[in-house]
C-alpha cells in the first residue's frame, strides 16, 4: 500500500548512505534521511508544533553518495514522494507496522542556511583522459 506524500520538516540526524550490489550493473545507491515533519499552528507567540512525527525518508538515486554530504542535520527540507506501509515481526514475533517515505524529490529550504557556494560543473574527460 502506498499513497502520495508531500511534507516539510527538519533532518534530525546525519544522512546514511549505502550501496547495494546489482549484478554486473552499477550498484544501487540509497540515501536515508530521518526527518521530523512538524505541524506548526499559529499561536500568540508565533507558531507552536502540534502533532509532528518522525519518518524515515529513502532516496534511491545514482547521485545519492554525492547528496550524502549536501544534506545535513538540522536542514529544513521539502519532501515529495510516496508513503509506503511495511509490515514485519519483532524479536517477540509480534506483528508491527511502520511507514517510510520513498522520495522522488527532496528540496532544501533556505531556513538555517548561512551561506551557499555555487561551483561550476567540471567537463567530462575526453578519450585521452584530458579535461575538455
N, CA, C and O of each residue as an XYZ file, in Angstrom:
528
protein
N       0.841     -1.173      0.000
C       0.000      0.000      0.000
C       0.890      1.242      0.000
O       1.862      1.307      0.753
N       0.576      2.200     -0.814
C       1.306      3.463     -0.811
C       0.361      4.592     -1.184
O      -0.706      4.378     -1.760
N       0.786      5.796     -0.839
C      -0.012      6.964     -1.154
C       0.913      8.150     -1.366
O       2.038      8.156     -0.866
N       0.448      9.157     -2.107
C       1.266     10.322     -2.399
C       1.569     11.083     -1.110
O       0.713     11.197     -0.233
N       2.792     11.602     -1.003
C       3.209     12.340      0.188
C       3.870     13.649     -0.224
O       4.620     13.704     -1.198
N       3.577     14.702      0.539
C       4.199     16.000      0.329
C       4.300     16.638      1.703
O       3.274     16.934      2.314
N       5.530     16.864      2.215
C       5.669     17.407      3.557
C       6.955     18.183      3.743
O       7.909     18.038      2.978
N       6.961     19.015      4.783
C       8.097     19.869      5.117
C       8.561     19.523      6.526
O       7.749     19.365      7.437
N       9.879     19.407      6.694
C      10.398     19.070      8.013
C      11.892     19.309      8.118
O      12.513     19.862      7.210
N      12.465     18.884      9.245
C      13.896     19.060      9.511
C      14.601     17.715      9.565
O      14.073     16.750     10.117
N      15.795     17.656      8.989
C      16.614     16.444      9.062
C      17.116     16.323     10.495
O      17.698     17.264     11.035
N      16.891     15.163     11.110
C      17.187     15.000     12.527
C      18.499     14.326     12.861
O      18.911     14.327     14.020
N      19.165     13.751     11.874
C      20.446     13.081     12.131
C      21.286     13.093     10.859
O      20.803     13.458      9.787
N      22.522     12.699     10.986
C      23.414     12.645      9.827
C      22.856     11.658      8.799
O      22.487     10.542      9.164
N      22.788     12.046      7.521
C      22.280     11.137      6.482
C      23.106      9.841      6.425
O      24.310      9.843      6.684
N      22.435      8.752      6.084
C      23.081      7.439      5.985
C      23.108      7.007      4.521
O      22.063      6.894      3.881
N      24.306      6.766      3.997
C      24.467      6.349      2.605
C      24.840      4.869      2.552
O      25.663      4.399      3.338
N      24.221      4.134      1.611
C      24.552      2.715      1.418
C      24.521      2.375     -0.063
O      23.791      2.984     -0.845
N      25.327      1.390     -0.431
C      25.332      0.856     -1.799
C      24.972     -0.616     -1.740
O      25.325     -1.319     -0.793
N      24.264     -1.072     -2.766
C      23.868     -2.467     -2.855
C      24.307     -3.013     -4.207
O      24.074     -2.390     -5.242
N      24.945     -4.182     -4.191
C      25.396     -4.816     -5.429
C      24.196     -5.056     -6.336
O      23.090     -5.338     -5.874
N      24.441     -4.936     -7.641
C      23.372     -5.077     -8.631
C      23.887     -5.907     -9.804
O      23.791     -5.500    -10.962
N      24.433     -7.074     -9.482
C      24.993     -7.930    -10.526
C      26.171     -7.238    -11.191
O      27.043     -6.695    -10.512
N      26.198     -7.256    -12.522
C      27.267     -6.593    -13.268
C      26.965     -5.123    -13.531
O      27.808     -4.399    -14.063
N      25.777     -4.684    -13.163
C      25.382     -3.287    -13.375
C      25.936     -2.406    -12.256
O      26.468     -2.884    -11.255
N      25.789     -1.117    -12.470
C      26.167     -0.127    -11.460
C      25.409     -0.435    -10.162
O      24.236     -0.804    -10.221
N      26.049     -0.295     -8.989
C      25.340     -0.605     -7.744
C      24.151      0.322     -7.523
O      24.140      1.456     -8.001
N      23.154     -0.166     -6.797
C      22.010      0.671     -6.420
C      22.435      1.496     -5.218
O      23.056      0.971     -4.293
N      22.108      2.772     -5.220
C      22.552      3.689     -4.173
C      21.357      4.228     -3.399
O      20.346      4.624     -3.979
N      21.496      4.234     -2.074
C      20.415      4.654     -1.191
C      20.920      5.706     -0.215
O      21.991      5.563      0.375
N      20.137      6.756     -0.056
C      20.406      7.764      0.960
C      19.196      7.791      1.880
O      18.070      8.010      1.434
N      19.438      7.564      3.175
C      18.355      7.584      4.158
C      18.466      8.837      5.007
O      19.533      9.162      5.528
N      17.352      9.528      5.137
C      17.266     10.714      5.990
C      16.205     10.445      7.053
O      15.154      9.879      6.752
N      16.471     10.843      8.281
C      15.497     10.752      9.356
C      14.942     12.164      9.543
O      15.666     13.061      9.975
N      13.669     12.365      9.221
C      13.101     13.712      9.177
C      11.933     13.846     10.145
O      11.079     12.964     10.245
N      11.917     14.975     10.854
C      10.785     15.311     11.723
C       9.863     16.245     10.950
O      10.221     17.380     10.636
N       8.667     15.742     10.652
C       7.654     16.537      9.953
C       6.781     17.176     11.023
O       5.996     16.502     11.691
N       6.930     18.485     11.174
C       6.193     19.177     12.219
C       4.839     19.648     11.725
O       4.533     19.586     10.535
N       4.038     20.117     12.663
C       2.713     20.640     12.363
C       2.596     22.008     13.030
O       1.972     22.131     14.084
N       3.202     23.051     12.416
C       3.176     24.366     13.063
C       1.793     25.016     12.981
O       1.205     25.135     11.907
N       1.299     25.427     14.135
C      -0.001     26.078     14.230
C       0.222     27.474     14.797
O       0.929     27.623     15.794
N      -0.372     28.514     14.176
C      -0.177     29.875     14.698
C      -0.636     29.998     16.151
O      -1.678     29.468     16.538
N       0.162     30.705     16.938
C      -0.200     30.996     18.326
C       0.123     32.457     18.607
O       0.659     33.148     17.740
N      -0.195     32.934     19.803
C       0.055     34.344     20.109
C       1.548     34.655     20.142
O       1.928     35.814     19.977
N       2.406     33.655     20.351
C       3.859     33.858     20.403
C       4.554     33.478     19.098
O       5.781     33.377     19.070
N       3.821     33.271     18.047
C       4.413     32.867     16.764
C       3.772     31.586     16.275
O       2.632     31.591     15.810
N       4.517     30.469     16.383
C       3.991     29.170     15.987
C       4.260     28.149     17.078
O       5.228     28.259     17.830
N       3.384     27.153     17.149
C       3.509     26.083     18.118
C       3.376     24.763     17.358
O       2.508     24.630     16.496
N       4.237     23.781     17.673
C       4.186     22.491     16.992
C       3.132     21.609     17.653
O       3.201     21.356     18.856
N       2.171     21.146     16.886
C       1.120     20.271     17.405
C       1.044     19.001     16.570
O       0.500     18.992     15.466
N       1.585     17.961     17.107
C       1.385     16.665     16.489
C       2.317     16.297     15.357
O       1.885     15.644     14.407
N       3.577     16.690     15.418
C       4.533     16.281     14.398
C       4.929     14.818     14.578
O       4.520     14.179     15.548
N       5.713     14.293     13.661
C       6.156     12.897     13.744
C       7.472     12.718     12.994
O       7.806     13.496     12.101
N       8.208     11.683     13.372
C       9.450     11.299     12.700
C       9.133     10.272     11.629
O       8.267      9.417     11.813
N       9.839     10.360     10.506
C       9.663      9.367      9.445
C      10.986      9.153      8.721
O      11.707     10.111      8.444
N      11.307      7.893      8.414
C      12.481      7.641      7.583
C      12.152      7.980      6.134
O      11.075      7.650      5.638
N      13.086      8.641      5.463
C      12.914      9.018      4.062
C      14.029      8.353      3.269
O      15.203      8.501      3.609
N      13.677      7.627      2.221
C      14.653      6.948      1.376
C      14.707      7.607      0.006
O      13.680      7.873     -0.619
N      15.940      7.866     -0.444
C      16.165      8.410     -1.785
C      17.028      7.384     -2.529
O      18.202      7.206     -2.205
N      16.448      6.719     -3.517
C      17.189      5.777     -4.359
C      17.598      6.528     -5.622
O      16.746      6.855     -6.448
N      18.892      6.805     -5.779
C      19.336      7.566     -6.939
C      20.835      7.341     -7.140
O      21.570      7.098     -6.183
N      21.270      7.424     -8.383
C      22.695      7.214     -8.673
C      23.585      8.282     -8.045
O      24.771      8.034     -7.829
N      23.038      9.476     -7.744
C      23.804     10.556     -7.128
C      23.687     10.585     -5.602
O      24.094     11.562     -4.974
N      23.146      9.546     -5.007
C      22.924      9.525     -3.556
C      24.196      9.757     -2.755
O      24.155     10.416     -1.717
N      25.324      9.229     -3.216
C      26.574      9.417     -2.478
C      26.964     10.895     -2.446
O      27.377     11.408     -1.406
N      26.834     11.572     -3.573
C      27.146     12.999     -3.647
C      26.228     13.801     -2.732
O      26.664     14.743     -2.071
N      24.969     13.422     -2.702
C      23.985     14.136     -1.888
C      24.174     13.884     -0.404
O      23.712     14.678      0.414
N      24.846     12.791     -0.032
C      25.017     12.474      1.386
C      25.809     13.547      2.125
O      25.664     13.685      3.340
N      26.641     14.308      1.421
C      27.370     15.404      2.061
C      26.621     16.728      1.911
O      26.923     17.692      2.615
N      25.659     16.783      1.012
C      24.873     18.000      0.808
C      23.830     18.176      1.908
O      23.716     19.251      2.496
N      23.075     17.120      2.183
C      22.044     17.181      3.224
C      22.714     17.075      4.585
O      23.592     16.236      4.786
N      22.299     17.930      5.527
C      22.926     17.968      6.847
C      21.875     17.999      7.940
O      20.750     18.452      7.731
N      22.260     17.510      9.107
C      21.389     17.524     10.276
C      20.926     18.962     10.548
O      21.726     19.897     10.521
N      19.630     19.121     10.810
C      19.055     20.421     11.115
C      18.494     21.154      9.913
O      17.743     22.116     10.077
N      18.841     20.723      8.706
C      18.386     21.383      7.486
C      16.876     21.234      7.308
O      16.302     20.180      7.583
N      16.258     22.301      6.848
C      14.820     22.289      6.547
C      14.653     21.828      5.105
O      15.287     22.370      4.200
N      13.790     20.817      4.887
C      13.612     20.249      3.552
C      12.135     20.068      3.225
O      11.282     19.985      4.109
N      11.866     20.011      1.935
C      10.539     19.749      1.414
C      10.614     18.418      0.671
O      11.414     18.263     -0.252
N       9.788     17.467      1.070
C       9.864     16.105      0.537
C       8.606     15.786     -0.265
O       7.485     16.012      0.189
N       8.821     15.250     -1.482
C       7.721     14.749     -2.295
C       8.018     13.304     -2.625
O       9.139     12.962     -3.000
N       7.018     12.458     -2.487
C       7.215     11.051     -2.794
C       5.964     10.256     -2.498
O       4.847     10.705     -2.755
N       6.164      9.070     -1.955
C       5.024      8.236     -1.601
C       5.272      7.585     -0.245
O       6.405      7.247      0.095
N       4.212      7.417      0.515
C       4.275      6.756      1.807
C       4.083      5.266      1.572
O       3.165      4.854      0.863
N       4.954      4.459      2.171
C       4.890      3.015      1.993
C       4.731      2.349      3.354
O       5.493      2.619      4.282
N       3.752      1.494      3.460
C       3.486      0.749      4.693
C       4.317     -0.532      4.676
O       4.320     -1.267      3.688
N       5.021     -0.793      5.781
C       5.810     -2.020      5.901
C       5.325     -2.819      7.107
O       5.257     -2.301      8.221
N       4.993     -4.066      6.873
C       4.563     -4.956      7.953
C       5.679     -5.938      8.239
O       6.275     -6.490      7.314
N       5.974     -6.164      9.537
C       7.066     -7.048      9.932
C       6.815     -7.591     11.328
O       5.882     -7.161     12.007
N       7.643     -8.533     11.758
C       7.543     -9.091     13.105
C       8.784     -8.711     13.890
O       9.897     -8.742     13.365
N       8.584     -8.348     15.166
C       9.733     -8.020     16.005
C      10.332     -9.300     16.580
O       9.914    -10.399     16.218
N      11.308     -9.161     17.474
C      12.006    -10.322     18.045
C      11.062    -11.219     18.845
O      11.314    -12.417     18.976
N       9.981    -10.655     19.379
C       8.996    -11.427     20.139
C       7.880    -11.968     19.260
O       6.863    -12.443     19.764
N       8.069    -11.897     17.945
C       7.119    -12.368     16.948
C       5.785    -11.631     16.993
O       4.749    -12.188     16.630
N       5.813    -10.382     17.439
C       4.617     -9.544     17.415
C       4.566     -8.817     16.077
O       5.584     -8.340     15.576
N       3.362     -8.738     15.504
C       3.192     -8.035     14.231
C       3.384     -6.538     14.445
O       2.819     -5.956     15.372
N       4.177     -5.927     13.586
C       4.447     -4.489     13.660
C       4.180     -3.860     12.304
O       4.282     -4.516     11.267
N       3.837     -2.580     12.325
C       3.623     -1.813     11.106
C       4.394     -0.508     11.232
O       4.295      0.184     12.246
N       5.159     -0.176     10.202
C       5.836      1.114     10.156
C       5.581      1.728      8.778
O       5.196      1.046      7.828
N       5.807      3.019      8.708
C       5.656      3.732      7.451
C       6.966      4.423      7.119
O       7.630      4.963      8.004
N       7.337      4.408      5.857
C       8.508      5.151      5.397
C       8.086      5.952      4.172
O       7.020      5.728      3.598
N       8.942      6.887      3.787
C       8.656      7.704      2.612
C       9.719      7.423      1.568
O      10.909      7.587      1.835
N       9.307      7.008      0.396
C      10.211      6.851     -0.735
C      10.131      8.152     -1.522
O       9.129      8.429     -2.182
N      11.192      8.945     -1.446
C      11.183     10.299     -2.009
C      11.472     10.301     -3.496
O      12.324      9.557     -3.980
N      10.751     11.148     -4.214
C      11.067     11.454     -5.609
C      11.934     12.698     -5.655
O      12.843     12.824     -6.476
N      11.619     13.628     -4.733
C      12.367     14.889     -4.662
C      12.527     15.289     -3.198
O      11.616     15.108     -2.391
N      13.704     15.838     -2.866
C      13.937     16.427     -1.557
C      14.598     17.775     -1.807
O      15.768     17.848     -2.184
N      13.833     18.840     -1.591
C      14.339     20.186     -1.822
C      14.831     20.816     -0.539
O      14.218     20.653      0.516
N      15.931     21.532     -0.623
C      16.479     22.225      0.540
C      15.824     23.601      0.634
O      15.821     24.367     -0.330
N      15.276     23.902      1.795
C      14.651     25.206      2.035
C      15.684     26.129      2.673
O      16.586     25.653      3.363
N      15.572     27.430      2.460
C      16.635     28.350      2.872
C      16.734     28.635      4.367
O      17.595     29.414      4.775
N      15.898     28.041      5.187
C      15.965     28.277      6.620
C      17.230     27.650      7.207
O      17.599     26.537      6.831
N      17.893     28.350      8.121
C      19.071     27.863      8.850
C      20.301     27.664      7.966
O      21.249     26.998      8.383
N      20.309     28.221      6.766
C      21.481     28.122      5.897
C      22.217     29.447      5.950
O      21.641     30.497      5.668
N      23.488     29.397      6.312
C      24.270     30.633      6.442
C      24.849     31.099      5.116
O      24.819     32.294      4.821
N      25.379     30.177      4.305
C      25.969     30.546      3.024
C      25.697     29.465      1.991
O      25.444     28.306      2.320
N      25.755     29.873      0.750
C      25.631     28.949     -0.373
C      26.790     29.242     -1.319
O      27.022     30.394     -1.684
N      27.516     28.201     -1.713
C      28.625     28.362     -2.646
C      28.293     27.562     -3.894
O      28.080     26.352     -3.829
N      28.250     28.241     -5.019
C      27.956     27.571     -6.276
C      29.252     27.312     -7.015
O      30.094     28.202     -7.138
N      29.412     26.101     -7.503
C      30.605     25.751     -8.267
C      30.227     25.479     -9.707
O      29.052     25.307    -10.030
N      31.224     25.441    -10.565
C      30.971     25.120    -11.961
C      31.086     23.621    -12.146
O      31.891     22.960    -11.488
N      30.295     23.104    -13.024
C      30.329     21.681    -13.321
C      31.576     21.387    -14.141
O      31.835     22.049    -15.146
N      32.344     20.398    -13.714
C      33.551     20.037    -14.458
C      33.148     19.273    -15.706
O      32.205     18.482    -15.696
N      33.882     19.524    -16.779
C      33.593     18.804    -18.017
C      34.143     17.386    -17.923
O      35.070     17.111    -17.160
N      33.563     16.507    -18.701
C      33.982     15.104    -18.706
C      35.315     14.961    -19.428
O      35.595     15.705    -20.368
N      36.149     13.998    -18.990
C      37.416     13.785    -19.696
C      37.170     13.236    -21.100
O      36.219     12.489    -21.328
N      38.041     13.617    -22.040
C      37.898     13.065    -23.382
C      38.541     11.676    -23.418
O      38.931     11.157    -22.372
N      38.655     11.080    -24.576
C      39.164      9.720    -24.693
C      40.605      9.575    -24.218
O      41.009      8.475    -23.842
N      41.397     10.656    -24.222
C      42.796     10.593    -23.789
C      42.922     10.810    -22.293
O      44.031     10.761    -21.760
N      41.797     11.053    -21.588
C      41.832     11.300    -20.158
C      42.027     12.763    -19.801
O      42.059     13.106    -18.619
N      42.160     13.641    -20.804
C      42.332     15.072    -20.543
C      40.975     15.742    -20.402
O      39.991     15.294    -20.991
N      40.922     16.811    -19.624
C      39.687     17.589    -19.496
C      39.430     18.332    -20.794
O      40.366     18.805    -21.439
N      38.183     18.436    -21.175
C      37.827     19.151    -22.405
C      37.751     20.640    -22.158
O      37.464     21.405    -23.079
